[in-house]
């Protein structure tokens, strides 16, 4: 009987083209994943959830009341320690570590009580920093929900909800249409799914379709590929947000991965990135515009630093975990899986704000 239940669970977790099995709401089905992580067949995934130890010092992190714009190229990192703590603790809590679940709950409640981030500067770079920290916070709330009493749930919701709605703002520039906006709508959609707000959920649905509609036939995104040495960097970042939106949709049984608008679907955009990684000169036709390229001004020197774990523990290819876990056919998926095995898998667990936290814990097989 136990063996039959395990097989049934594995069938549920192998999400096929119909996308009809999942019934959770949020970035992933929390209850289903929690159950899976308790099974012997998911020992390595559970180990990934627990790979980073809980740091007692995280309970002393002082709430950040304000994220600010920065001079030059870069983003306010004042909340980096908070984001890292939340991502690590969320994975550990999902895997059943009760001490980490308590620490995560207490951390979020303390920051909610202090109204953290409420005074964030109304400027696109500051809001970008806020978007990054909000996605892991939303995912943490979804994991904690079952153990919160009514008052705790209300306190966290009343803190998170206004912050999420705050980032739904236009600045009358390209940031209203590029990866900044993609990230914003991935947060809005995820929170909308968690709290059953259809208007917020629709923001992501609409943005996903708009991205495909705006992509060139070769899968490139005009506002990202003009970024000189960081053309592929921002293509990768855009794909992270597309993946989040597709995974949120999948919890409702909707298959965004196979959605096609004109000539473009997810695999077309993914293929452009993979082509660029294999041969960076692919990006030169567009990258030569050299629009805000970052530290490297030579567009011929494409920054592929996203293929390795960063010094701060994040891995910007964490969004590949759900794609590798999916049973999808097609050349783009096969190429991604080969890249994953060759360059990425050894860096597990893959943790990143742009995908909401410990992606190996959330989706790894």
Secondary structure, DSSP 8 states (H G I E B T S, - for coil): -HHHHHHHHHHHHS--TT--S----SSS-HHHHHHHHTSGGGHHHHHHHTSS---GGGGG----------SSS----TTHHHHHHHHHHHHHHHTT-HHHHHHHHHHHHHHHHTTTTTT--SSHHHHHHHHHHHHHHHHHHHHHGGG--HHHHHHHHHHHHHHHHHT----SSGGGTSHHHHHHHHHHHHHHHHHT-HHHHHHHHHHHHHHHHHS-TTS--HHHHTSGGGHHHHHHHHHHHHHHHHHHHHTTT---TT-EETTEEHHHHHHHHHHHHH-GGGGHHHHTT--S--S---TTS---GGGS--TTS--TTTTHHHHHHS---SHHHHHHHHHIIIIIGGG-S-EEGGGTEEHHHHH--
